[in-house]
Amino acid sequence: MKTTANTSRGRSDEYGELQRLVNAAYAVNPSKAVSAMDVVVLAETYDLGEELMDVVESLPSGRYKRYRLCDQLNSIITARGLGFVYGTVE
């Protein structure tokens, strides 16, 4: 697993990776609901760094339409002060 140590807290090399993850989760059928576990497994296949994996693994269990998944991820990102470092999702 990659590590993303960034002492300056500038933009990470993984900036935008969560957006790529969300886009992939809904690529085949944008109106479907995906489970939190599906998102975690997809994140593992993308080999996200520890901090991003922690964000994804913090999703409450359940099924998510795209807008709700984005809300949840953005809430976690914002609460941890990581929006500038990794970006938010839409």
Phi and psi in degrees as GROMACS dihedral restraints (atoms count N, CA, C in turn):
[ dihedral_restraints ]
;  ai    aj    ak    al  type     phi  dphi    fc
    3     4     5     6     1   -71.9    20    10
    4     5     6     7     1   149.9    20    10
    6     7     8     9     1  -109.7    20    10
    7     8     9    10     1   152.5    20    10
    9    10    11    12     1  -126.8    20    10
   10    11    12    13     1    44.1    20    10
   12    13    14    15     1   -60.0    20    10
   13    14    15    16     1   127.6    20    10
   15    16    17    18     1  -146.5    20    10
   16    17    18    19     1    95.0    20    10
   18    19    20    21     1   -71.5    20    10
   19    20    21    22     1   -26.4    20    10
   21    22    23    24     1   -81.0    20    10
   22    23    24    25     1   -14.2    20    10
   24    25    26    27     1    58.8    20    10
   25    26    27    28     1    29.1    20    10
   27    28    29    30     1   -78.8    20    10
   28    29    30    31     1  -170.4    20    10
   30    31    32    33     1   -62.8    20    10
   31    32    33    34     1   133.7    20    10
   33    34    35    36     1   -80.2    20    10
   34    35    36    37     1   159.0    20    10
   36    37    38    39     1   -62.1    20    10
   37    38    39    40     1   -21.4    20    10
   39    40    41    42     1   -92.7    20    10
   40    41    42    43     1    12.6    20    10
   42    43    44    45     1   -56.4    20    10
   43    44    45    46     1   128.6    20    10
   45    46    47    48     1    89.7    20    10
   46    47    48    49     1    -5.3    20    10
   48    49    50    51     1   -65.8    20    10
   49    50    51    52     1   -34.6    20    10
   51    52    53    54     1   -67.0    20    10
   52    53    54    55     1   -34.6    20    10
   54    55    56    57     1   -64.8    20    10
   55    56    57    58     1   -41.4    20    10
   57    58    59    60     1   -62.1    20    10
   58    59    60    61     1   -39.1    20    10
   60    61    62    63     1   -63.5    20    10
   61    62    63    64     1   -47.4    20    10
   63    64    65    66     1   -62.8    20    10
   64    65    66    67     1   -44.7    20    10
   66    67    68    69     1   -58.5    20    10
   67    68    69    70     1   -41.2    20    10
   69    70    71    72     1   -67.8    20    10
   70    71    72    73     1   -37.3    20    10
   72    73    74    75     1   -63.0    20    10
   73    74    75    76     1   -29.4    20    10
   75    76    77    78     1  -114.8    20    10
   76    77    78    79     1    16.0    20    10
   78    79    80    81     1   -63.8    20    10
   79    80    81    82     1   -41.9    20    10
   81    82    83    84     1   -78.3    20    10
   82    83    84    85     1   -43.4    20    10
   84    85    86    87     1  -140.9    20    10
   85    86    87    88     1    93.9    20    10
   87    88    89    90     1   -60.5    20    10
   88    89    90    91     1   -20.4    20    10
   90    91    92    93     1   -96.2    20    10
   91    92    93    94     1    -0.1    20    10
   93    94    95    96     1   -77.2    20    10
   94    95    96    97     1   166.0    20    10
   96    97    98    99     1  -105.0    20    10
   97    98    99   100     1   137.8    20    10
   99   100   101   102     1  -114.3    20    10
  100   101   102   103     1   150.0    20    10
  102   103   104   105     1   -83.6    20    10
  103   104   105   106     1   157.5    20    10
  105   106   107   108     1   -59.0    20    10
  106   107   108   109     1   -37.9    20    10
  108   109   110   111     1   -64.1    20    10
  109   110   111   112     1   -38.8    20    10
  111   112   113   114     1   -59.0    20    10
  112   113   114   115     1   -40.7    20    10
  114   115   116   117     1   -67.6    20    10
  115   116   117   118     1   -41.2    20    10
  117   118   119   120     1   -62.9    20    10
  118   119   120   121     1   -45.6    20    10
  120   121   122   123     1   -63.2    20    10
  121   122   123   124     1   -42.5    20    10
  123   124   125   126     1   -63.2    20    10
  124   125   126   127     1   -41.4    20    10
  126   127   128   129     1   -61.4    20    10
  127   128   129   130     1   -38.5    20    10
  129   130   131   132     1   -65.1    20    10
  130   131   132   133     1   -38.2    20    10
  132   133   134   135     1   -68.6    20    10
  133   134   135   136     1   -27.0    20    10
  135   136   137   138     1   -81.7    20    10
  136   137   138   139     1    -4.9    20    10
  138   139   140   141     1    54.0    20    10
  139   140   141   142     1    49.7    20    10
  141   142   143   144     1   -67.4    20    10
  142   143   144   145     1   153.2    20    10
  144   145   146   147     1   -66.8    20    10
  145   146   147   148     1   170.2    20    10
  147   148   149   150     1   -57.8    20    10
  148   149   150   151     1   -44.6    20    10
  150   151   152   153     1   -65.0    20    10
  151   152   153   154     1   -41.9    20    10
  153   154   155   156     1   -70.0    20    10
  154   155   156   157     1   -37.4    20    10
  156   157   158   159     1   -62.4    20    10
  157   158   159   160     1   -38.2    20    10
  159   160   161   162     1   -62.7    20    10
  160   161   162   163     1   -38.8    20    10
  162   163   164   165     1   -61.5    20    10
  163   164   165   166     1   -50.2    20    10
  165   166   167   168     1   -64.5    20    10
  166   167   168   169     1   -41.9    20    10
  168   169   170   171     1   -69.9    20    10
  169   170   171   172     1   -13.1    20    10
  171   172   173   174     1   -84.1    20    10
  172   173   174   175     1    -4.4    20    10
  174   175   176   177     1   -61.5    20    10
  175   176   177   178     1   132.4    20    10
  177   178   179   180     1   -63.4    20    10
  178   179   180   181     1   147.3    20    10
  180   181   182   183     1   -63.3    20    10
  181   182   183   184     1   154.9    20    10
  183   184   185   186     1   139.8    20    10
  184   185   186   187     1  -173.4    20    10
  186   187   188   189     1  -114.5    20    10
  187   188   189   190     1   142.8    20    10
  189   190   191   192     1  -130.4    20    10
  190   191   192   193     1   129.4    20    10
  192   193   194   195     1   -74.5    20    10
  193   194   195   196     1   161.7    20    10
  195   196   197   198     1   -53.7    20    10
  196   197   198   199     1   -49.9    20    10
  198   199   200   201     1   -60.7    20    10
  199   200   201   202     1   -36.4    20    10
  201   202   203   204     1   -74.2    20    10
  202   203   204   205     1   -38.6    20    10
  204   205   206   207     1   -61.6    20    10
  205   206   207   208     1   -44.3    20    10
  207   208   209   210     1   -61.1    20    10
  208   209   210   211     1   -43.5    20    10
  210   211   212   213     1   -57.8    20    10
  211   212   213   214     1   -46.8    20    10
  213   214   215   216     1   -63.6    20    10
  214   215   216   217     1   -48.6    20    10
  216   217   218   219     1   -62.4    20    10
  217   218   219   220     1   -43.4    20    10
  219   220   221   222     1   -63.9    20    10
  220   221   222   223     1   -36.5    20    10
  222   223   224   225     1   -62.7    20    10
  223   224   225   226     1   -44.0    20    10
  225   226   227   228     1   -65.7    20    10
  226   227   228   229     1   -45.4    20    10
  228   229   230   231     1   -60.4    20    10
  229   230   231   232     1   -46.5    20    10
  231   232   233   234     1   -66.1    20    10
  232   233   234   235     1   -43.6    20    10
  234   235   236   237     1   -60.6    20    10
  235   236   237   238     1   -29.1    20    10
  237   238   239   240     1   -95.5    20    10
  238   239   240   241     1     0.5    20    10
  240   241   242   243     1    67.8    20    10
  241   242   243   244     1    34.3    20    10
  243   244   245   246     1  -108.3    20    10
  244   245   246   247     1     5.9    20    10
  246   247   248   249     1   -58.5    20    10
  247   248   249   250     1   -44.1    20    10
  249   250   251   252     1   -70.8    20    10
  250   251   252   253     1   -34.0    20    10
  252   253   254   255     1   -72.1    20    10
  253   254   255   256     1   -43.8    20    10
  255   256   257   258     1  -117.8    20    10
  256   257   258   259     1   -12.6    20    10
  258   259   260   261     1    86.3    20    10
  259   260   261   262     1   165.1    20    10
  261   262   263   264     1  -107.1    20    10
  262   263   264   265     1   175.9    20    10
  264   265   266   267     1  -121.8    20    10
  265   266   267   268     1   156.0    20    10
